[in-house]
């Protein structure tokens, strides 16, 4: 079964030694799902969440513009597998051509899929299997609401 999810936070994790890695934290089924991502994807997701304009289109902005200009739409992003510590995602999209709707499914890195979803406001879902294996109770992580924090993304 799939569960609706939303981006709870984007930031840098910190371990006992003070070493951090960029992460996006999803909230689904009243649990948190931390996914470590690259600095570029973290920045792209957070800038889209905060509606930070860029002088030139970012890769995710370009993809959204191209797909929509060609008559496509993003329907849903699914975080649907976890293998060997790596999360897997799918982007469900559609194209209407000559009045006929064509469904498409694309494999994606979760970070890229989430970056697209926040730009077009499409639903994000996470499967029960992924949450059962990697989800943590909401109070297990110290996650500050990004809206209440001034993030300096220059180091990402």
C-alpha positions in Angstrom: 0.0 0.0 0.0 1.1 3.6 -0.7 1.0 6.4 1.8 0.7 10.1 1.1 4.0 11.9 2.0 5.2 15.4 2.2 8.6 17.0 2.5 9.0 17.8 6.2 12.6 19.2 6.0 15.7 19.6 3.9 18.9 20.1 5.6 22.1 18.5 6.8 22.2 15.6 9.2 24.7 15.7 12.0 26.2 12.6 13.7 28.0 12.3 17.0 31.3 13.6 15.4 29.5 16.6 13.9 29.8 15.3 10.4 26.8 16.0 8.2 25.3 15.0 4.9 22.5 16.6 3.0 19.1 14.9 3.6 15.5 15.3 2.7 13.0 14.1 5.3 9.6 12.9 4.2 6.7 12.5 6.6 4.3 9.7 5.9 2.1 7.4 8.0 3.0 9.6 11.0 6.6 8.6 10.6 9.7 10.3 9.2 11.7 8.9 6.3 15.2 10.4 6.0 16.8 10.1 2.6 20.4 11.2 2.1 20.8 13.1 -1.1 23.5 15.0 -3.0 24.1 18.7 -2.2 22.8 19.8 -5.6 19.5 17.9 -5.2 19.1 19.2 -1.6 19.6 22.7 -2.8 17.2 22.2 -5.7 14.5 20.8 -3.5 14.8 23.5 -0.8 15.0 26.4 -3.3 11.8 25.1 -4.9 10.1 24.7 -1.5 11.0 28.3 -0.7 10.2 29.7 -4.2 13.7 31.0 -4.5 14.1 32.3 -8.1 17.2 31.5 -10.0 18.8 33.5 -12.7 19.0 30.5 -15.0 16.8 27.4 -15.0 18.0 24.6 -12.9 18.0 21.1 -14.4 14.7 20.2 -12.6 13.1 23.5 -13.8 14.2 22.8 -17.4 12.7 19.2 -17.3 9.4 20.5 -15.9 9.2 23.2 -18.6 10.0 20.8 -21.4 7.6 18.1 -20.3 4.7 20.5 -19.8 5.4 22.4 -23.0 5.3 19.1 -24.9 1.8 18.4 -23.4 2.9 16.2 -20.5 2.1 16.3 -16.9 3.5 14.8 -13.7 0.9 12.8 -11.8 2.7 11.3 -8.9 6.1 10.5 -7.4 6.5 7.1 -5.7 9.3 6.1 -3.3 8.7 2.4 -3.8 11.8 0.3 -3.1 14.8 0.1 -0.8 17.6 -2.3 -1.7 21.2 -2.3 -0.3 20.6 1.0 1.5 19.5 2.7 -1.7 16.0 4.2 -2.2 14.3 3.8 -5.6 11.5 6.0 -7.0 9.2 6.2 -9.9 7.6 9.3 -11.6 4.2 8.7 -13.0 3.5 11.0 -15.9 1.0 11.4 -18.7 0.9 12.7 -22.2 -2.2 13.7 -24.1 -1.7 13.3 -27.8 -4.5 13.5 -30.3 -7.0 13.4 -27.5 -5.6 10.1 -26.2 -4.1 9.8 -22.8 -0.8 7.9 -22.5 0.5 6.8 -19.1 4.2 6.7 -18.6 6.4 5.5 -15.7 10.0 6.6 -15.3 12.6 5.3 -12.9 14.2 8.1 -11.0 16.5 8.8 -8.0 14.2 9.8 -5.1 16.0 13.2 -4.9 15.2 14.0 -8.5 11.7 12.8 -8.2 11.1 14.9 -5.1 12.6 17.9 -6.8 10.1 17.6 -9.6 7.2 17.0 -7.3 7.8 20.1 -5.2 7.9 22.2 -8.4 4.6 21.0 -9.9 2.9 20.2 -6.6 2.1 16.6 -7.4 1.6 14.0 -4.8 4.4 12.0 -3.2 3.8 8.5 -1.9 5.9 6.0 0.0 5.1 2.3 0.2 4.4 0.5 3.4 7.4 -1.8 2.7 9.8 1.2 2.5 8.4 2.8 5.7 8.5 -0.5 7.6 12.1 -0.8 6.8 13.4 2.8 7.0 10.8 4.9 8.6 11.4 6.2 12.1 9.0 7.6 14.7 8.3 11.3 14.3 10.0 12.0 17.7 13.1 10.0 16.9 14.7 12.8 14.8 15.3 16.4 15.8 13.8 18.0 12.7 13.1 21.7 12.7 10.4 23.1 10.5 12.2 24.6 7.6 9.7 27.5 7.4 10.9 28.6 10.9 14.6 28.3 10.1 16.7 30.7 8.0 18.7 28.2 5.8 22.0 29.3 4.3 22.3 27.0 1.3 25.5 28.5 0.0 27.5 25.5 1.5 25.4 22.9 -0.2 
